[in-house]
Amino acid sequence: MIFQNDKTSSARPEGSGRSVDPGKKKVQHSIISADLKITGDLESTGDITVDGTVEGNIKCRTLILGEEPEIKSSIEADTVRICGAFSGDVKARKVVLTKTARVTGDIFHECLEVEEGASLEGRLGRLGPGKANGKHEDDGKVTAFKPVEAGTGSD
């Protein structure tokens, strides 16, 4: 049973896929399934989960790369979580490499979390501190580089 007061009487029922507040946009979450291959760029103001294959640049708010797909692209996002194979460059405020991540490329970040077992062949570059809205004050200029040896973390 749903109880409504005067403030929510215009709200749509749960499960309707619409925002309760008509003035607010609902954040969208797109899923690229395991049987889907995309050749081309992806851009979204919402979140993307990729379990399929993507060959192209990806720009979104939050990106989750599953364990099975082969991804060949460059990524720009607020948050990136890599669980499988990835080849390309990453530019994100927060990057998480899970224990099953296998990354070939450079990672530019403000915050980096690497689980034991993750593999990275590339360089790490620290981005300058971001503003409150998530934009980078220095437009992605690297302030420091730390070389990483091939296979680091997989021993």
Buried (B, 14 or more C-beta within 10 A) or exposed (E): EEEEEEEEEEBEEEEEEEEEEEEEEEEEBEBBEEEEEBEEEBEBEEBBBBBBBBBBBBBBBBBBBBEBBEBBBBBBBBBBBBBBBBBBBBBBBBBBBBEBBBBBBBBBBBEBEBEEBBBBBBBBBBBEEBEEEEEBEEEEEBEEEEEBEEEBBEE
